[in-house]
Amino acid sequence: MKTLARGLALTFLLLCVIAAVAGVALSRWFNPEDYRDTLRQWVLDRSGLQLEWQAPMRWSLFPALGVELQNVTLTPLASAAPLASARRVAISVQAWPLLWREIDVRLLDAEGVTLTLQRDNNGRGNWESLLSSVHPVTLEDSTPPSETPLPTSAWKLSVAGISLQNSALTYQEAATGRRFSLNQIDLKTQHLFENKAIPFTLRAQAEGGPWPWQWAGEVEGSLRFERAAQRYQVEGMRLKGTLTGEPVPNASLAFEARGDVIADVAAHTWTWHHARLEANRLNMLGELQGTWGQRVQLTGGVSVATFDARTFMASIGRPLPAALPETAFRQVALASKIDVKSDSIRLEDLRLHADEGRLNGLLVYTPAHAQQVARVEGSLNATVLDMDAWLPVVTLLQPAETPHPDAILLSEMGLGDTPLPALPTLPAWNSVAQLPVSVLRALDLQLSLTAERLRWRRWPLEEVSAQLIISKGVLSFNDVKARLFAGHLSASAQLDGRTEPAQWQLDINADQIPVERLLSTGNASELPALTGALNLQAALRARGDVAQEIVDTLSGEAHLRLNNGSLLGVNVEQPLCRAIAAYRQQVPTFIVTTRNRPLSELTTHFILNDGVARSTLLQARLPGLSLRGDGAVYLRNLGLEYQLRVRLAEDWAMSDPACQLDRQTALMQWPLQCRGPLQLGVRTCRAAQ
């Protein structure tokens, strides 16, 4: 036995020496450059690409068959520009499995690879002619052979791993100018098996256009694919990096995306399950799917957790307008179904929470194209909306002009024998442009809005409905309806920004709205001088984009009626008592103090022209008296001037004997003259001398 073992060992040693000698001899006598043309022809027949390399081919025999090429190019037959190039490509293949048509790649290492993909003006890619000429090669399958039988003519391919360093990929469309490139690519994978997870890591820098942007980061996960079905899946994908460029001017967006991505190349579809995106403290979850090719579409559902929109927009270089309230959009959250196509973005079942506001509905965005501006349309329903919390603070009035001292004395003491106050002379309205009329020319919007509660300029509107349309520089509010302070309000308005200055139209109908609530300033110490149920019908028009100019050109008609009201803190009796006593050549002995006076009805009709509202017939009925008159309200400086005639009823009674009615005075009309600041109202009235 020992002799037999010694003989077998010597035989094995002899065979090893012979193999080594043969290998050395083969490496010295065999020149791979002699097969350059054969290799080039083999690549051309199987891929339709012309293979070229500059430096001499290097090869090795042990421990595996290895080949290394430098300065390699692959060029389509119909093109002079290379489709791909590489500074160095090295491949190591086990020799023994080649006898059974199996390619067992131990190492695929490439450096400086550049892949250039281009579409011409007809949309044809420089790689499409290669797809029909590729010879079938099947990767090793991790499933039993009985389940996935291989064609007898196919080669079986197994790759232990891929290493790619300092490489690049570029893609460009001649017709649209779109471009995309990946630079400094560093890719490493583990063993490649079909239908089995393949861990990989990819680091790269990307950029694109026509709007310049840049990204630097990495992708990692596990790749699983089925070549026959052209189905690819990345499990546990983790994409992170930093985005800069035009989308985030003078800023950066650090983001991380996670989930499982599946791509079906044959059907041109993809799916992103368990999608999660974090970007500058914005967190989004969703399920997304889409298509590419001739029909590009993205669908699914997303939800965004509560975030500070003001801080987020500032972090990406697009801050919200400084005129907005500082507290606006501090807490924003949304959820929606999305449908994104090449020509539209559709948000269905939209649920938006912004601060205290709650909105839901549908929005559709159509990007700008050709001569068309971007368009937004949809319908929104709200439970609560506080427009004062979101809209810029607009100061319409200038600081109020100080009233005449006598007028102040009158309002405080209730006396009617002081001189008439002077009319205000200073402009009352702001002359700084605060209305973005020019913006209208760049908008196209059609929106239907309903709200259970809406707050605007301190007015608590309820059951609101409106149609908002912006088209070709014209803004229209149509079919506006709401409840206000238990009354009803309907209106329509139009702003035509196509002309300079802009043209305004307003039609309004108010029914049973408490006038004291409209006049209230919110200051408990400043009580309104008038109460009652207001009914108003008005058709107005104006020009301009600043408050003063609009008021100065305000024209139209208005009819006003006030029912079941009262005059608060006024003294009607004192000036009438003095007038009656003077007529009777007597001296009143009592001073009547200020008190509230019921107002049964007040009606008037206004004709407005260039900021002056002239009242052709004013009528009012109070207990014990009625009055008629005419005059004007100067809206440009908030003053009034009226001539009134008072008729006393038979039940008029005064405690002062000098003011008692007799048969002659009961039939007379007593004149009152009113003049002064509009804010004093009837407190500006005096008995005419």
Secondary structure, DSSP 8 states (H G I E B T S, - for coil): -HHHHHHHHHHHHHHHHHHHHHHHHHHHH--GGGGHHHHHHHHHHHHSEEEEESS--EEE-SSSEEEEEEEEEEEETT-SS-SEEEEEEEEEE-SGGGGGTEEEEEEEEEES-EEEEEE-TTS-BTTGGGGGG---EEE-BSS-TTTS---TT-EEEEES-EEEEEEEEEEEETTT--EEEEEEEEEEE--B-BTS-EEEEEEEEEEEETTTEEEEEEEEEEEEEETTTTEEEEEEEEEEEEEEETTEEEEEEEEEEEEEEEEETTTTEEEEEEEEEEETTEEEEEEEEEE-SSS-EEEEEEEEEEE-HHHHHHHTT----TTS-TTTTSSEEEEEEEEEETTEEEEEEEEEEETTEEEEEEEEEE--BTTB--EEEEEEEEEEEEGGGTS-----B-S-----HHHHHHHHH--S-S-------S--B--S--S-GGGGGG-EEEEEEEEEEEEETTEEEEEEEEEEEEETTEEEEEEEEEEETTEEEEEEEEEETTSSS-EEEEEEEEEEEEHHHHH--S-TTS--SEEEEEEEEEEEEEE-SSHHHHHHT-EEEEEEEEEEEEEEEE-SHHHHHHHHHHHTT---------EEEEEEEEEEEEEEETTEEEEEEEEEEETTEEEEEEEEEETTTTEEEEEEEEEE-TT---SSGGG---TTGGG-EEEEEEEEEGGGGGGGEEE--
